[in-house]
Amino acid sequence: MEVRKKSGSTEVFMPEKVVVSAVKCGCPYDTAREIASSLSARKESTIESTEIREYVLSELRSRDATSAADAWEAYDREKKNRGEVG
């Protein structure tokens, strides 16, 4: 599966990026791995980076990792306010 980024470029989906981001936000490793695995199992050939973000946030909240989801969103807002694109 490929990821289409906001810039329009694409890259190969790497589940490890989801795991690392979720763990950095306070998500338990096993939960982060499960979320990344469920994304890997999807059948789409291309997925938008925003879809990944929304999926991960939804999964975090449904798995009692709301504080990790909140931290992810706070980081995302801070990153956007600095003018970075990703």
Contacts in CASP RR format, 6 or more apart in sequence:
PFRMAT RR
TARGET T0000
AUTHOR 0000-0000-0000
METHOD contacts of the structure
MODEL  1
MEVRKKSGSTEVFMPEKVVVSAVKCGCPYDTAREIASSLSARKESTIEST
EIREYVLSELRSRDATSAADAWEAYDREKKNRGEVG
1 12 0 8 1.000
1 13 0 8 1.000
1 40 0 8 1.000
1 42 0 8 1.000
1 44 0 8 1.000
1 45 0 8 1.000
1 46 0 8 1.000
1 47 0 8 1.000
2 10 0 8 1.000
2 11 0 8 1.000
2 12 0 8 1.000
2 13 0 8 1.000
2 45 0 8 1.000
2 46 0 8 1.000
2 47 0 8 1.000
3 10 0 8 1.000
3 11 0 8 1.000
3 12 0 8 1.000
3 13 0 8 1.000
3 46 0 8 1.000
3 47 0 8 1.000
3 48 0 8 1.000
3 49 0 8 1.000
3 52 0 8 1.000
4 10 0 8 1.000
4 46 0 8 1.000
4 47 0 8 1.000
4 48 0 8 1.000
4 49 0 8 1.000
5 11 0 8 1.000
5 49 0 8 1.000
5 86 0 8 1.000
6 49 0 8 1.000
6 50 0 8 1.000
6 85 0 8 1.000
6 86 0 8 1.000
7 85 0 8 1.000
7 86 0 8 1.000
10 46 0 8 1.000
13 39 0 8 1.000
13 40 0 8 1.000
13 47 0 8 1.000
13 52 0 8 1.000
15 36 0 8 1.000
15 37 0 8 1.000
15 39 0 8 1.000
15 40 0 8 1.000
16 36 0 8 1.000
18 32 0 8 1.000
18 35 0 8 1.000
18 36 0 8 1.000
18 39 0 8 1.000
18 52 0 8 1.000
18 56 0 8 1.000
19 29 0 8 1.000
19 32 0 8 1.000
19 33 0 8 1.000
19 36 0 8 1.000
21 56 0 8 1.000
21 72 0 8 1.000
22 31 0 8 1.000
22 32 0 8 1.000
22 35 0 8 1.000
22 36 0 8 1.000
22 56 0 8 1.000
22 60 0 8 1.000
22 65 0 8 1.000
22 68 0 8 1.000
22 72 0 8 1.000
23 29 0 8 1.000
23 32 0 8 1.000
25 68 0 8 1.000
25 69 0 8 1.000
25 71 0 8 1.000
25 72 0 8 1.000
25 75 0 8 1.000
26 65 0 8 1.000
26 67 0 8 1.000
26 68 0 8 1.000
26 71 0 8 1.000
27 35 0 8 1.000
27 60 0 8 1.000
27 65 0 8 1.000
27 68 0 8 1.000
28 65 0 8 1.000
31 60 0 8 1.000
31 63 0 8 1.000
31 65 0 8 1.000
34 63 0 8 1.000
35 55 0 8 1.000
35 56 0 8 1.000
35 59 0 8 1.000
35 60 0 8 1.000
35 63 0 8 1.000
38 59 0 8 1.000
39 47 0 8 1.000
39 52 0 8 1.000
39 55 0 8 1.000
39 56 0 8 1.000
49 86 0 8 1.000
53 72 0 8 1.000
53 76 0 8 1.000
56 72 0 8 1.000
57 69 0 8 1.000
57 72 0 8 1.000
57 73 0 8 1.000
60 66 0 8 1.000
60 68 0 8 1.000
60 69 0 8 1.000
60 72 0 8 1.000
61 69 0 8 1.000
END
